[in-house]
Amino acid sequence: MKTEQDARKLGLVGKEDLHRRTVRAVIKKGLSKAEAARVFGVSRTSVHSWVALYQANGERGLTPKRPGRPKCGGQLKGWQAATIVNIIKDHCPDQLKMPFALWTREAVRDLIYMKFGIRYSLGYGGTGLRSDHLAGRSYSPRGETPVSAYFQEAHVNYAAK
């Protein structure tokens, strides 16, 4: 049965404590990086990078980052999403002086930035459209036939011939 602790399974506080103890052992107690790595059960590369972070940033450099993908921008608040949906339903991008004829992912992303100063990737524009049942077609609030529906209709008519 394994009794050693895997540092990857520690929480943020535990990781920070491990970083500090390891760096303290290397800098204050004079342990070599390889020896500290063996004693604390981590890789030499990790010890080397923690020591470098400590030397560059002091104690603040030893605070571990949150695992996973960074949360950039966060989500729109409910009222902000409702505002965006209403604008999309009531206006075309060209009415808002945007360089688009129909609502696309890029247009939605630019609208969100224009209205609220929040930057999103192109993928978010698609997610936002999908959640409001506007995806899969270029949406035009003027009552015109959506572009993809037009092509789908044309394909059906062509296949029927």
ABEGO torsion letter per residue (X at the ends): XBABBBAAABBAAAAAAAAAAAAAAAAAAGBBAAAAAAAAGBBAAAAAAAAAAAAAAEAAAABBBBBEBBBBGEBBBAAAAAAAAAAAAABBAAAAGBABABBBAAAAAAAAAAAAGBBBBAAAAAAAAAAAGABGBBBBAAGBBBAAAAAAAAAAAAAAX
